[in-house]
Amino acid sequence: MRKKLRKATALLALLGCLLPASIAEARLVELTSVKDEGHDHSSVYDEIDGYLNKMGYLNSQIIKTTNLTPDSFMTRLPNREIVVTRSHGNRFLDNAGNSIGNYIVFNNGNVYNSDIENLDAGELSGVKLVAFVGCYTAAGGVSSTNTRNLVVASTEKGAKTAVGFSETIYCNTANTWTEFFFKYLSEGKNIDEATNNAVTKAENKHPFLKEGIDSMLYRGAWYYTFVD
Protein backbone atom coordinates (compact mmCIF):
# COMPACT_ATOMS: atom_id res chain seq x y z
CA MET A 1 0.00 0.00 0.00
CA ARG A 2 2.81 2.40 0.91
CA LYS A 3 4.54 1.72 -2.41
CA LYS A 4 1.33 2.51 -4.28
CA LEU A 5 0.92 5.74 -2.33
CA ARG A 6 4.52 6.75 -3.07
CA LYS A 7 4.03 6.03 -6.76
CA ALA A 8 0.79 8.04 -6.83
CA THR A 9 2.46 10.96 -5.04
CA ALA A 10 5.39 10.89 -7.45
CA LEU A 11 3.03 10.82 -10.43
CA LEU A 12 1.10 13.82 -9.13
CA ALA A 13 4.33 15.72 -8.56
CA LEU A 14 5.47 14.91 -12.10
CA LEU A 15 2.17 16.08 -13.54
CA GLY A 16 2.50 19.31 -11.59
CA CYS A 17 5.90 19.88 -13.18
CA LEU A 18 4.65 19.11 -16.68
CA LEU A 19 1.55 21.27 -16.52
CA PRO A 20 1.78 24.91 -17.63
CA ALA A 21 2.31 27.26 -14.72
CA SER A 22 -1.12 28.79 -15.31
CA ILE A 23 -2.75 25.43 -14.57
CA ALA A 24 -0.34 24.09 -11.96
CA GLU A 25 -0.45 27.28 -9.90
CA ALA A 26 -4.04 28.29 -10.72
CA ARG A 27 -3.14 31.98 -10.89
CA LEU A 28 -6.57 33.19 -11.93
CA VAL A 29 -8.18 36.58 -12.50
CA GLU A 30 -11.94 37.03 -12.15
CA LEU A 31 -13.53 40.00 -13.92
CA THR A 32 -17.19 39.94 -13.03
CA SER A 33 -19.99 42.34 -13.89
CA VAL A 34 -23.73 42.73 -13.71
CA LYS A 35 -25.95 43.44 -16.70
CA ASP A 36 -28.16 46.48 -16.33
CA GLU A 37 -29.76 48.29 -19.25
CA GLY A 38 -28.34 51.78 -19.61
CA HIS A 39 -25.24 51.02 -17.53
CA ASP A 40 -21.92 49.87 -18.98
CA HIS A 41 -20.36 47.52 -16.47
CA SER A 42 -18.31 45.23 -18.67
CA SER A 43 -16.73 46.84 -21.75
CA VAL A 44 -13.66 47.93 -19.80
CA TYR A 45 -12.67 44.31 -19.27
CA ASP A 46 -11.76 44.01 -22.94
CA GLU A 47 -9.53 47.05 -22.51
CA ILE A 48 -7.45 45.62 -19.67
CA ASP A 49 -6.60 42.18 -21.08
CA GLY A 50 -3.30 43.44 -22.44
CA TYR A 51 -2.38 45.06 -19.13
CA LEU A 52 -3.11 41.82 -17.27
CA ASN A 53 -0.90 39.99 -19.79
CA LYS A 54 1.94 42.36 -18.92
CA MET A 55 1.30 41.63 -15.25
CA GLY A 56 1.97 37.95 -15.91
CA TYR A 57 -1.54 36.60 -16.47
CA LEU A 58 -2.29 34.68 -19.66
CA ASN A 59 -5.60 35.04 -21.47
CA SER A 60 -6.44 31.50 -20.35
CA GLN A 61 -6.15 32.68 -16.75
CA ILE A 62 -8.52 35.64 -17.18
CA ILE A 63 -12.12 34.66 -16.47
CA LYS A 64 -14.89 37.08 -17.44
CA THR A 65 -18.27 36.42 -15.88
CA THR A 66 -21.64 38.14 -15.93
CA ASN A 67 -24.52 37.71 -13.51
CA LEU A 68 -22.89 35.30 -11.09
CA THR A 69 -25.03 34.26 -8.18
CA PRO A 70 -23.82 35.57 -4.81
CA ASP A 71 -23.02 32.01 -3.74
CA SER A 72 -20.93 31.42 -6.87
CA PHE A 73 -19.03 34.65 -6.32
CA MET A 74 -18.24 33.77 -2.72
CA THR A 75 -17.12 30.27 -3.73
CA ARG A 76 -14.76 31.63 -6.40
CA LEU A 77 -13.38 34.59 -4.44
CA PRO A 78 -10.82 32.67 -2.31
CA ASN A 79 -9.47 30.90 -5.40
CA ARG A 80 -8.48 34.00 -7.36
CA GLU A 81 -5.38 36.21 -7.25
CA ILE A 82 -7.18 39.25 -8.69
CA VAL A 83 -10.92 39.95 -8.52
CA VAL A 84 -12.65 42.97 -10.06
CA THR A 85 -16.36 43.63 -9.71
CA ARG A 86 -18.23 46.16 -11.85
CA SER A 87 -21.71 46.48 -10.46
CA HIS A 88 -23.96 48.69 -8.40
CA GLY A 89 -23.31 49.04 -4.71
CA ASN A 90 -25.11 50.47 -1.71
CA ARG A 91 -24.79 50.90 2.05
CA PHE A 92 -26.75 50.65 5.27
CA LEU A 93 -27.04 53.67 7.57
CA ASP A 94 -27.88 53.91 11.25
CA ASN A 95 -30.23 56.54 12.67
CA ALA A 96 -27.37 59.03 12.88
CA GLY A 97 -26.49 58.61 9.20
CA ASN A 98 -23.36 56.55 9.81
CA SER A 99 -22.52 53.70 7.45
CA ILE A 100 -22.85 50.33 9.19
CA GLY A 101 -22.51 47.93 6.26
CA ASN A 102 -22.64 47.66 2.48
CA TYR A 103 -23.13 45.32 -0.45
CA ILE A 104 -22.68 44.88 -4.18
CA VAL A 105 -25.64 44.07 -6.39
CA PHE A 106 -25.97 41.05 -8.63
CA ASN A 107 -29.02 40.42 -10.80
CA ASN A 108 -30.16 37.61 -8.57
CA GLY A 109 -29.02 38.75 -5.14
CA ASN A 110 -26.41 40.73 -3.27
CA VAL A 111 -23.00 40.10 -1.74
CA TYR A 112 -22.84 41.76 1.68
CA ASN A 113 -19.87 42.70 3.81
CA SER A 114 -21.13 40.12 6.29
CA ASP A 115 -20.70 37.37 3.68
CA ILE A 116 -16.98 38.08 3.59
CA GLU A 117 -16.81 38.59 7.35
CA ASN A 118 -18.21 35.07 7.77
CA LEU A 119 -15.30 33.48 5.89
CA ASP A 120 -12.69 31.61 7.90
CA ALA A 121 -9.67 33.51 9.15
CA GLY A 122 -7.08 33.79 6.37
CA GLU A 123 -9.40 32.32 3.75
CA LEU A 124 -8.50 35.12 1.33
CA SER A 125 -4.76 34.93 1.95
CA GLY A 126 -4.15 33.89 -1.65
CA VAL A 127 -5.93 36.97 -3.03
CA LYS A 128 -3.54 39.73 -4.07
CA LEU A 129 -6.12 42.33 -5.12
CA VAL A 130 -9.86 42.84 -4.90
CA ALA A 131 -11.26 45.94 -6.62
CA PHE A 132 -14.92 46.62 -5.85
CA VAL A 133 -15.62 49.20 -8.55
CA GLY A 134 -19.06 50.51 -7.66
CA CYS A 135 -20.90 52.98 -5.48
CA TYR A 136 -20.42 52.86 -1.70
CA THR A 137 -18.15 49.80 -1.79
CA ALA A 138 -15.84 51.46 0.77
CA ALA A 139 -18.61 53.32 2.62
CA GLY A 140 -17.57 54.36 6.11
CA GLY A 141 -13.86 54.44 5.33
CA VAL A 142 -11.09 51.88 5.62
CA SER A 143 -8.87 53.12 8.45
CA SER A 144 -10.45 51.05 11.23
CA THR A 145 -10.86 47.29 11.55
CA ASN A 146 -14.19 48.05 13.23
CA THR A 147 -15.60 49.56 10.03
CA ARG A 148 -17.99 47.16 8.36
CA ASN A 149 -17.64 47.22 4.59
CA LEU A 150 -16.45 45.01 1.75
CA VAL A 151 -12.96 46.48 1.59
CA VAL A 152 -12.16 46.12 5.29
CA ALA A 153 -13.74 42.67 5.43
CA SER A 154 -11.61 41.44 2.51
CA THR A 155 -8.30 42.51 4.01
CA GLU A 156 -9.28 41.25 7.44
CA LYS A 157 -9.78 37.82 5.89
CA GLY A 158 -6.34 37.90 4.30
CA ALA A 159 -6.52 39.72 0.95
CA LYS A 160 -3.30 41.63 0.35
CA THR A 161 -5.11 44.74 -0.93
CA ALA A 162 -8.73 45.77 -1.49
CA VAL A 163 -10.05 48.88 -3.22
CA GLY A 164 -13.46 50.56 -3.22
CA PHE A 165 -15.30 53.88 -3.31
CA SER A 166 -17.00 55.56 -0.37
CA GLU A 167 -19.45 57.63 -2.46
CA THR A 168 -21.49 57.24 -5.65
CA ILE A 169 -19.59 57.10 -8.93
CA TYR A 170 -20.54 57.29 -12.61
CA CYS A 171 -20.22 54.21 -14.81
CA ASN A 172 -18.10 55.82 -17.54
CA THR A 173 -15.77 57.37 -15.01
CA ALA A 174 -15.50 54.09 -13.11
CA ASN A 175 -14.56 52.27 -16.32
CA THR A 176 -11.86 54.82 -17.08
CA TRP A 177 -10.49 54.49 -13.54
CA THR A 178 -10.39 50.71 -13.92
CA GLU A 179 -8.61 50.91 -17.26
CA PHE A 180 -5.90 53.25 -16.05
CA PHE A 181 -5.52 51.48 -12.71
CA PHE A 182 -4.47 48.32 -14.50
CA LYS A 183 -2.42 50.25 -17.04
CA TYR A 184 -0.36 51.73 -14.24
CA LEU A 185 -0.05 48.39 -12.45
CA SER A 186 1.22 46.85 -15.70
CA GLU A 187 3.89 49.56 -15.87
CA GLY A 188 5.24 48.59 -12.46
CA LYS A 189 3.59 51.26 -10.32
CA ASN A 190 2.61 50.26 -6.82
CA ILE A 191 -0.96 50.16 -5.49
CA ASP A 192 -0.82 53.68 -4.07
CA GLU A 193 0.54 55.20 -7.28
CA ALA A 194 -1.77 53.24 -9.58
CA THR A 195 -4.98 53.93 -7.65
CA ASN A 196 -4.38 57.65 -7.25
CA ASN A 197 -3.00 58.27 -10.74
CA ALA A 198 -6.05 56.50 -12.15
CA VAL A 199 -8.30 58.90 -10.22
CA THR A 200 -6.55 61.86 -11.85
CA LYS A 201 -6.90 60.34 -15.32
CA ALA A 202 -10.60 59.61 -14.78
CA GLU A 203 -11.26 63.15 -13.53
CA ASN A 204 -9.46 64.67 -16.50
CA LYS A 205 -11.30 62.51 -19.02
CA HIS A 206 -14.75 63.06 -17.46
CA PRO A 207 -14.72 66.59 -15.98
CA PHE A 208 -18.52 66.70 -15.77
CA LEU A 209 -18.87 63.16 -14.44
CA LYS A 210 -16.06 63.08 -11.93
CA GLU A 211 -18.18 63.33 -8.80
CA GLY A 212 -17.29 60.59 -6.34
CA ILE A 213 -14.33 59.12 -8.19
CA ASP A 214 -12.01 60.84 -5.72
CA SER A 215 -13.70 58.87 -2.92
CA MET A 216 -11.52 55.92 -3.94
CA LEU A 217 -10.01 54.21 -0.91
CA TYR A 218 -7.74 51.22 -0.61
CA ARG A 219 -6.59 49.14 2.31
CA GLY A 220 -3.61 46.85 2.53
CA ALA A 221 -0.20 46.71 0.89
CA TRP A 222 0.17 50.17 -0.68
CA TYR A 223 3.69 49.32 -1.79
CA TYR A 224 2.80 46.12 -3.68
CA THR A 225 3.69 45.85 -7.37
CA PHE A 226 2.79 43.19 -9.94
CA VAL A 227 5.66 44.01 -12.28
CA ASP A 228 9.30 44.37 -11.18
N, C-alpha and C positions, 0 to 999 in steps of 0.2 A: 504493500500500500504506500509506504514512504517513497519507494522508487517511482511509483506512478505519480505521486504528488510532486516530486522533484522534477520529473520530466514535464509535467503540465506547467509548472512554474517557469521552467526554462523556456518552454515554447511560448508562453505569454510574454516573457521578457524579450525574446527574439522578435515576436510580432511587433512589440512596442518600438523596437529599434528600426524595423523595416517600414513601419507606417510613416507617412508624411507627418511632419511636426504638427501641422494643423489638426490632424486627427488624433495623434498620440497625446498631445497636450490639451486638446479641446479648448484652444484659445478663441472663444467665440464673441462676436459682437451682436447685440440685439437692438435693432432700430424698429421701434414699434409706434404705431400711430392709430388714431381713431378717425373714422370717416364721419364727416359732418358737412352737409351741403352748405356751400358758401364759405367754408373755412379750409384753408390749405394746410394740412398737417403732415404731408408726406413727401412733397416734391423735393424738398431739401435733401432727402436721403440719397437721391441720385447724384446730387452735387458733391457729396462728401466721400463717395466710394474711393476716389483717387487719393484723398488725404489719408483715409484709413489704410490703404495699401502702403503708403509711405511710412505709416506708423507700425508696419509689420504684420498687418492683417490681410490675408488673401481674400479674394471675392468669395471663395467657398466657405470662409469663416464668418461672412457678414450675412446675417439673417434679418430679412425685412418682413415684418408682420403687421397685419391690420386687424383690428377688432378682436384681439385676444380676450378671453374671459379673464376676470380677475384671478381666478384660481390658476389658470395657465401661466399668467404673468408671474405670480408668486412662486410657482414651481420652477420656472426658468431662471428667475433672477439670480439665485445663488450660483448658477452654473455658467455665468457670463463674465467676461473681463470688462466689457464696456456695455452699458445699457443707456439708450436714449429713448425718452418718451416724448411724443408730440401729441398733446391732447389738451382738453380743457382741465382746469383745476379749480378748486374752491376751498373754503376754510370754514371752521366753526368758531363762533364768537361767544364769549360769556356775556353776562348782563352789563359789564363795564366796557364792552367793545374790544376785549383782549382776545387774541387768537388762541384757541385751545386745541386745535387739531386741524387736519386738512386731508385732501384726497385728490386723486386724479380720476378722470371720468373715462370709462370705456362704454361702448354702445350697450353692453349688457350687464353693467354693474360698475362699481367703483373699487379702487384700491386705496385704502385708508392708511394713515400713519400707524394706526394700531395693528394693521396686518403685518407690517415690517417689525414693529415692536415685539410682536408675538413670536418672531423667529428665535431660534436658539442662539445663545451667545456665540459670536464668531462665525455665524453661518454665512455671512457675506464677506468673509476674509479673502476670498479669491477674486472679489470684484475690485477692479482698479478705479472705475469711474462710473457714476450714475448721474445722468443729466436729466432732471425733470423739467422739460421746457414747456411750461404752461403757467397759467395764472395761479398765484397764491401757493405755489409748491414749496416755498420757503417762508410761508406766513409765520410771523412771530419772531423771526430772526434765527440765527444759528449759533450764537455765542454761548448759550447755556445748554447743558445736557438735560435740563429740566424742560426745555421747550419741546412741545410735541408737534413735530411736522415730519414730512417725508425725508427731508435732507438730514436732520439730526438723527432720526431713527436709523437711516441707512449706515451712517458712520458709526453709530453706537453698536451696530451689529457686525461691524468689521470692514465695511467698504472703505477703501483708501481715501476716496474723495467723492463728495456728492455736491451737486449744483442745483439751484432752483431760483425762483423769483418770488419776492415777498408781496408784489402788487400785481395788478392786471397788466397784461402785455398784448400787443397786436400780433396777429398771425404772421404777417409779412415780415415784421421786424424780428420776431422770434426765429423765423427761418434764416434770416440774414445772420443773426447772432450765432445760430448753430453752425452755419456754413463757415464763418470766419473763425469760430472757436476751434473747429477741427483743422482748419487751414493752419492756424498758428501752432497747434499741437504738432502737426506734421512737419513744421519747420524747426521743431526742437524747443519751442517756448514752454515754460513751465505753466502749471495750472493758473497761478495768479496772473501771469502775463497774458495768457491766452484768453481767459475769461474777461478780463478788463479791456484788453485791446478789441475784443469782439464787440463789447458794448459800444465803444467809440465808433467802430465801423457801422454798426447798426443804426446808431443815432445820426451819423452823417448821411447814410443812404436814405433814411426815412425821417426827415426832420419834422414832418407833421404827424408821424405815427410813432414817435419815440417814447411816449409816456409809458413809464413802468419798466422799460428795459434796463434802466439804471438801478432797479431794485434787485438785480442779480446778486446772489449771495452763494458762496461756496463754503464748505467745511471739510477739513481734512488736510491732506498733504499738499500745501500750496506750492512746494518746491518740485513736485513730481514732474518728470518729463517722460514722454513715450519714445522720443528720438534723441540719441546721444549727439 
